[in-house]
Amino acid sequence: MSDSGSFPLTLRMNGRKVVVIGGGLVATRRSLSLLDSGARVTVVSPTVSESLGSSIGRGDVDWVPRRYQAGDLDGAWLVQPATDDPEVDGQVCDDATASQIWCLKGGDPDHASAWTPAVARVDDVTIAVSGGGDARRASTLRDGVAAALQAGDLPLRHRTHHPDGLVALVGGGPGDPGLLTTRGRRLLAEADVVVIDRLAPHGVLAELAGDVEVIDVGKMPDHHPIPQDEINAILIDRAKQGKIVVRLKGGDPYVFGRGGEELIACEGAGIPVEVVPGVTSAIAVASSAGIPVTHRGVARGFSVLTGHASLAEMPRDRGHTLVLLMGAGRLRTLTTDLVAAGHDPQTPVAVVENGCSDDQRVTVGTLATIASRAEAVGAKPPAVTIIGDVVTLSSHWRN
C-alpha cells in the first residue's frame, strides 16, 4: 500500500462512539488504545479476551455478546473489524463505507478507508509514522524517533511560554558530555535558558538552538564573580517569565554543588523544580584513572570531602578511601595534616587533573611525597585527590 491519496490526521475521540467487531487480541489492543483516547467503545463479539472482559466489567466498554449484524455501526464515527473471519471483516468494511464511516481494516490496508500509524508519545508530543503498508518498518522508524526525543537528540522546546515555568537542576557529570544522563540531555533539548557552571560539560552548548539564553556563572577557586544569591535570583526570574531553565552543574547537583540551596530558593518562590542526578566526579574521575574507590580485600568504604574540610577525624585505615574535591591548591597542607593526625605517611595517593577529559593527567605518590610531586608537574584545579590502598590498583601506580 502506498500513502498516495492519504491525508494524515489526528482525531479528537472524546465521547465519540467507536465500534470494534471481535474480541480477540487485536480487538483488545485496539479497544484499550481507543479507551485511552477518550472514545466510547462498543464491542460486538460472542466472546472477549480476559483483558477486554475486565474493562467491560468496570463499565468502560459496552459489549454486545453476539456476532456482527447490520445496524451495529449506527451512530459510530469509526469502526475496527478484528475477527478471524475475512468475510465478516469485509462485510463490516463495506457497511462502513456505505454509511460513510471510517473503517480500520487491520491486515488489509488496501481495502481500509483509514489506518493507524505506529504511535509513540513523549511528554505532550505524539509521534505517528506510516510505513507505506509495512507495519514493522513503521514501528522501527517510530521507535527511532521516540528514542531520539527521549535522549534529547531532537529539540522538544515549546515555542510558547510555560505559565508556571520550570527549573531543572541537572548534574552534568565530570565534564565529558558522554557522561551526561539521558534525562539531562532531554531537558537541555527543551531548555529556553541554560545556567552553566565552569565544570559542567560545555561541549553540549553547541547542540542548543541559537535563541537559547546561556548564562555562565562559573566559579574559580576562591573567586566567585556571581554570588550564589544572584544565581538563585536568575533561576527564579527566568522561570517566572514562563521559561524552562536548566541549571547545568558539574558532577551531581547535591555533591558539593549547592543544588540544595537552589532547590530551596526556587521552591520558596513557588517555582516547580526537577532534580536530575549526575555522575559525581568523586567516583567517575577516580574510575577514569583506573582507581576503584572500593575493592574487595582492599577497601570496604570511602569518604568524600572538600579540600577545605578538616581531615583530622577521618578513618586512619588505609583500607578506607578518602576522596578530596577542590583540594589541589592545599595539597601540602592537607597531607601534612593527615600525617600529623596519625595517617601512615606511606599511604598511596593519586591526584587526577581534568578527569574524564582528553587533558587528564594522573600524578601518584604517598602522603609523604605527593605534594612535592604535584608541585613538580604544576598540578592545578580542577583535580580530584584519592588517598588509600586502592590507588595501587591503577596502572599509573605500577608504572
N, C-alpha and C positions, 0 to 999 in steps of 0.2 A: 504494500500500500504506500502511495506517495502522499505527502502532505499537500499536494497541489489541490487547490479548491477548498482548503480548510481555513477556518478562521479561529485562531486561539482566543479563548475567552475564559474568564473566571466568573462562576455563577454564585450568586447570593442565595443560599439554600434555606435560610432561617424560616421554619414553619411551613415550607413548601412540601407537597406530597411527592414522594418518590416510591415507585413500586419495584420490588425485587421479586422475580419469579424464580423459585428454587430455594433450597435450604441447606445446601452443602457448603464446602469450604469457600468456594468463590463467592457465593451469595453471602456468607457470613462476613467475609473480609470487606466486601463492598457495603454491606448494611452498616457495619460498625464505623467505617470511614464516613459514610453519609450521616450517621448519627453525630459524629464529631463535628460535622459542618453545620449542624442545626436542622437538618432535614427531618420531616415527618415521614417515617419509613413504614411501608406496608409490605409484608412478606406473604407471598402466595405459594404454598408448598404443603404437600401432605405431611412431611416430616421436616424437622430442622435440626441443625447440629446442637450439641450441648451448649456451646458458647453463645450461639444465637438464642437458644432457649432461655438462657439466663437473662438476656436483655428483654425478651418477651415477658418473662416472669416479673420483671421490675416495672413493666408498663411502658418501656421505652420504644417498643416496636409493636405495631398492630399485626396480628397473624391471622391469615385466612387459611385454615388447615385442609386444603384440597388442591387438586390440580387446577391449572390455569383455565379460565373461561372468558369468553367475550364479555366485555364490560368491566373487567378488573382494572383497566387503565383509566377509567373515568376520573377526571379531576387531577390526574398526575401531570407533573412538569417533566419528569424524566423516568425512564424505565430501564431496568437491568435484567435481561433474561439470563439465567445462570442455572439451567437444568442440565441433565445428562442426555436430553433428547433433542437432537438438532431440529427435528420437525417442530417441536413445541417452541423452541427458541426462535426459529424462523417465523412462525405464526405471530409470536409476540411482537417481533420487529415489524412485520407487515402491518399489524394492527396499530402499532405506534405511529408508523409513517402515515397511515390513512387518517389518524387523528391529530396529526401534526405535533406529536410528542417526541422529543429527542430520545433515541434508543442507543444504549451502550451494549454492543454485541461482542462480548469478550471472546477472543479466539477467532473472530471472523470480522476484522475491522473493515474489510472491503464492503460489507453489507450493512454496516452500522451507520447511523446518522450522526453519532457522536462517539468519542472515545476519550478515555482519561489518560493523561500523560503520566510518566513516572514523577512522583511528587516527593519533595522533602521540605521541611520548614526549619529555618534558622532564625530564631527570635521572631520578628514580625515579617520576615522575608519568606515568600513561598517560591520554591524552585519547581518549575514544571517543564519536563523535557519530553518531546515526542521524537521517537527514533525512526520515523518513516515506516512504521509497522513492525519494527524489530524491538520487542519489549526488553530483551536483555541489553541491547545496545542503549536504549533509553535509560535503563536503570544504571548502567555503568557511567554514562555521562552525568546523570543526576548525582550519583554518589561522588563523582569527581568535583563537581561544582560545590556541593554541600561541604565536602572536606576542605576545599579551598576557603570557603567562607568561615568555617569553624576555626581554621588555622590562622585567619587574618591575612591570607594571601590576596584576598579580594576586598575592596572597600565596602564597608557596611554603614558608612556615615549617612545619617539623615541630613537633609538639606533644610530642615526646619528646626526651630528651637524646641528643646525639651522643657516643658513647664517647670519641672522640679530640678532640672539639672542633675548631674551625677559627678562624683569624684571617685576615681578608681586609683587606689594605692597599689601600684604594680611593682613587684620585685623583678628587677631586670637581670638578676644573676650576676656573676662575677665579671662580666664585660664582653664575653663572646655572645653575639646575637643568637647563635645557635642554641644557647642555653636558656633563652627566654621561653617561658611556658607558652603553650598554645593559647590559653586564655588571655595571657598578656598580649600576645600578637593580635588576637581578636579585638581586644579593647582599643589597641592602637589604631586598628583599621577603622574604628568608629569614632575616634577622638576628634574633637574640634580644637582642643588645646592640649599641649604636652608640656609639662613642667618637669625638667630633667636634671638629674644630679651629675656631678663630674664623673663618677664611677659607673654610671649606667651605660648600657650598650648604645653609644651614639650612632653606630652603624645603621640602626633601624630608622633613623630620621630620614634617610634617603628614600625610604619607602612611603613616606607620608605625602599626601596631596599638598600642592603648593599653597593652599589657603589655610592650612592648619597652623595655628599660632604655636610657636615653640619658645618657651621661656627657660633659659639656662640659669639655674640657681646654684650651680656647683660651688662646693666649699673646698678650699685648700686647707691643709693642716694649719691650725692657729690663725686662719684668715677666712672669715665668714662675711663676704660682701653683702649678702642678703640675709638678714636675721630670720630665725625660724618664725617669729610672729608675722613677719611680712610675707613669708611663703604661705603661711596659713591664710592670710588675708587674700592673696592672689587666688588660691584654690576656691575660696568662698565666693569671691567677686565673680569669677568666670562661671562658676556653677549657677549663681543667681541670675546670670544672663541667659540661662537655659541651655548651657553647653555641657558636652561630655568632656570632662577634664581628666587626663591621665597623668598621675604623679609617678613618673618613671624613676625608680630608685635603684641604686646598685645593690646587689645581693638580695636579701629579704627585707621587706619593709619593717619588720619587727626585731631584726637583729642589729642593734645599734644604728638603726635608720631613722629614728624619731617618728616612725609611722604611727605609733600610738598617740603622740601629741597631735598629729594632723587629723587622725580619726576623731579625737575628742573635740577638736576645734570645729570640724565640719558638722559633726552631729549636733553640737551645741548651736550651730547656726541653722539647723533644720535641713541640712544637705544630705541626700542619700549617699552612702559610701559603700564601695565594694573593695575588699582587700584580696589581692592575688598574691599568694606566697611566691617567693623566688628561691632559686638555688643559692644558698648562702655561701659566700666566699670562704667562710671558716672551714667548710668541708671541701668545697669544689677546688679551691686553689691548692690545698694540700694534696688532693687526689691528682690534680694535673701534674704535680711534681713526683708522683708515684708513692705518695705517703698516705696510707690509710690512718685515719685518726684513732681507730680501734683495730685490733688484730688479735685473733685467738692466740693465747700464750704470750702475748707481748703487752697489750693494753686493753683493759676492760672498760675504760671510761675516758671522757675528755671534758675539759672546761674551756669555754670561750670567753675571753676578756678583752677589754680595750687596753691599749698600751699605756693608758693613763691611770689604770686601776692599781691598787695596792696588791702585790702578789705574795706578800709575806705569809698569808694564811692558806695558800694553795697547797694541795697534797704534795708531799716531797717524794713520793714514789715515782720512779722513772717510768713505771708502767701506767701512770695516769697522764695522758697527753694534755699539754697546755697549748692553746691556740690563741695568739695575740693578734688583734686587729689594730691598725693605726698606731703601731709602736715602733716603727722603723727609726724614727728620729730620736728615740730614747733607749735604743737597744743596749748601750753600755750601762746606763743606769739600771735598767730592768734586770739584766743578767747579774750585775753586781749585787743587787738587792736579793735576787733569788739565792745566790750562793751564800750571802750573809744570813739568809733565813734558814739555811740548812740543806739546800738542794745540792746534789752531787755536782761538782764542777765539771765532771766528765759526761754529764747528761748531753746526748746528741741534740743539736739544734739545726733547723733549716730556715733560711729567710728566702721567701719566694716573692720576687718583684713582678709586677704586671702579670699576675696569674691569669691563665686561660687566654693569653694573647700571643701573637707572634713574637712579641718582645719579652716573653717570660724569661726570667733568669733566676737560677737557684744557687744559693751560697750555703754551704754546710760547715759545721764546726761543733764545738761544745760550748757549754755555758762559759767556760774559761777562755775560749778563743774566738767565738762567733763575732763579737763586737769588732775586734781588730780586722777579721777577715772581711766583714761587711764594709767597714770603712775603707779598706784597701781597694775594693772594687767600686766604691762610690754608691753603695746601695741607698735607695731613696724610695719614698712612698710613690704609688701605693704598693704596700708589701704586707704579707702575712708571715708571721713567725710561728713555727711549730717546734715545740720542745717536748722531748720524750724519746723512748727507745724505738718508737715506730719510725723515726727518721732513718734508722739503719736499714729499713726495708726498701728504701729508694735507691735506684741505680746511681743517683748523684752522690750518695754516701760511699758506695762501693767504688766509685771511680775517683 
